[in-house]
Amino acid sequence: MSNLKVAVRYFSKSGHTKKVAEAIADSVGCAAMPISTPVDANVDVLFLGASVYWGGISTEIKEFIDKLDKDRIGKVVVFSTSALAERAFPQIKQRLLSKGIKVEEKNFYCRGEFTALHKGHPNDEDLESAKKFAAKIIKGE
């Protein structure tokens, strides 16, 4: 696909963000790993997935970002899911920028199922959109 070194990390309580992470990883040719797996090697692109819980990003994502070495990360591309709240991008972007880590302005978001809301999401169409999004990022589009 390209010579870029790419990593995918995610935090998912419900499994929705994990599904999107796996679709993105499949598209870019690497493994999707939970944020419990640190980024120990230099990467050109880190796809980072999370959600908004009760109006904020999780403590786990905050701690993961705080541990990132800005000298190992070319840029971060954010993807997120949620049922009620807006996308996690603004909060994650702010935290990454405060660490001096470059953030791609393009981000991916889709709804996730929560009780009776958004049944079946992320669905196959959402996952295909995530794959196409990731491929465009890698191609520089």
C-alpha positions as CSV (number, residue, x, y, z in Angstrom):
1,M,0.0,0.0,0.0
2,S,2.7,2.5,1.0
3,N,5.9,2.8,2.9
4,L,4.3,4.6,5.8
5,K,4.6,3.1,9.2
6,V,1.0,2.9,10.6
7,A,-0.5,1.9,13.9
8,V,-4.1,1.6,15.1
9,R,-5.0,2.0,18.8
10,Y,-8.4,2.2,20.3
11,F,-10.4,2.3,23.6
12,S,-13.8,0.7,23.4
13,K,-16.2,-0.1,26.3
14,S,-19.0,-1.4,24.1
15,G,-17.0,-2.9,21.2
16,H,-18.2,-0.4,18.7
17,T,-15.0,1.6,18.4
18,K,-13.1,-1.8,18.3
19,K,-15.1,-2.8,15.2
20,V,-14.2,0.5,13.5
21,A,-10.5,0.1,14.6
22,E,-10.4,-3.4,13.0
23,A,-11.9,-2.1,9.8
24,I,-9.3,0.7,9.6
25,A,-6.5,-1.7,10.4
26,D,-7.7,-4.1,7.7
27,S,-7.6,-1.2,5.2
28,V,-4.1,0.0,6.1
29,G,-2.5,-3.4,6.6
30,C,-1.8,-3.5,10.3
31,A,-3.3,-4.9,13.5
32,A,-5.8,-2.9,15.6
33,M,-4.6,-2.9,19.2
34,P,-6.2,-1.6,22.4
35,I,-4.6,1.4,24.1
36,S,-3.1,-1.0,26.7
37,T,-0.6,-1.7,23.9
38,P,1.9,1.2,23.9
39,V,3.3,2.7,20.7
40,D,6.9,1.7,21.2
41,A,8.1,2.2,17.6
42,N,8.2,5.3,15.4
43,V,5.0,5.6,13.3
44,D,4.1,8.0,10.6
45,V,0.4,7.7,11.2
46,L,-1.4,6.7,14.4
47,F,-5.1,6.1,14.0
48,L,-6.6,6.6,17.5
49,G,-10.1,5.6,18.3
50,A,-12.3,6.5,21.3
51,S,-15.8,7.7,22.2
52,V,-17.4,10.3,24.4
53,Y,-18.8,9.0,27.6
54,W,-21.0,11.3,29.7
55,G,-19.7,14.4,27.8
56,G,-16.0,13.7,27.9
57,I,-13.3,11.3,26.7
58,S,-12.3,8.6,29.0
59,T,-9.6,8.7,31.6
60,E,-7.9,5.8,29.8
61,I,-7.6,7.8,26.5
62,K,-6.3,10.8,28.4
63,E,-3.7,8.7,30.1
64,F,-2.7,7.0,26.8
65,I,-2.3,10.4,25.1
66,D,-0.3,11.7,28.0
67,K,2.2,8.7,27.7
68,L,2.7,9.2,23.9
69,D,6.2,10.3,22.9
70,K,5.7,13.2,20.4
71,D,9.0,12.3,18.8
72,R,7.7,8.8,17.8
73,I,4.5,10.0,16.2
74,G,4.3,11.7,12.8
75,K,0.6,12.5,13.1
76,V,-2.6,11.2,14.7
77,V,-5.8,10.5,12.9
78,V,-8.8,10.4,15.2
79,F,-11.8,8.1,14.7
80,S,-14.8,7.8,17.1
81,T,-18.2,6.4,17.8
82,S,-21.0,7.4,20.2
83,A,-24.7,7.1,20.6
84,L,-25.6,10.4,22.2
85,A,-22.7,12.7,22.5
86,E,-20.8,14.4,19.7
87,R,-17.6,13.0,18.3
88,A,-14.5,12.7,20.5
89,F,-12.3,14.6,18.0
90,P,-12.3,18.1,19.6
91,Q,-11.2,16.8,23.0
92,I,-8.7,14.4,21.7
93,K,-7.2,17.0,19.3
94,Q,-6.8,19.5,22.0
95,R,-5.0,17.0,24.3
96,L,-2.7,15.9,21.5
97,L,-1.8,19.4,20.4
98,S,-1.0,20.3,24.0
99,K,1.6,17.6,23.8
100,G,3.0,18.9,20.6
101,I,1.6,16.0,18.5
102,K,0.3,16.8,15.0
103,V,-3.3,16.0,14.4
104,E,-5.0,15.3,11.0
105,E,-8.0,17.6,10.6
106,K,-9.9,14.9,8.8
107,N,-11.5,12.5,11.2
108,F,-14.0,9.6,11.1
109,Y,-17.1,9.4,13.1
110,C,-20.1,7.1,13.2
111,R,-22.9,6.3,15.5
112,G,-22.8,3.3,17.9
113,E,-25.8,1.5,19.2
114,F,-27.0,2.3,22.7
115,T,-30.2,0.6,24.0
116,A,-32.9,1.4,21.4
117,L,-30.9,4.1,19.6
118,H,-29.0,3.5,16.4
119,K,-29.7,-0.2,16.3
120,G,-27.1,-2.2,14.5
121,H,-24.5,0.5,14.3
122,P,-21.7,0.5,13.4
123,N,-23.1,-1.5,10.5
124,D,-21.4,-2.9,7.4
125,E,-21.8,0.4,5.6
126,D,-20.2,2.3,8.5
127,L,-17.3,-0.1,8.5
128,E,-16.8,0.2,4.7
129,S,-16.8,4.0,5.1
130,A,-14.1,3.7,7.8
131,K,-12.0,1.6,5.5
132,K,-12.3,4.1,2.6
133,F,-11.5,7.0,5.0
134,A,-8.3,5.3,6.2
135,A,-7.2,4.4,2.7
136,K,-7.6,8.1,1.6
137,I,-5.6,9.2,4.6
138,I,-2.8,6.9,3.7
139,K,-2.9,8.0,0.1
140,G,-2.7,11.6,1.2
141,E,-6.1,12.5,-0.1
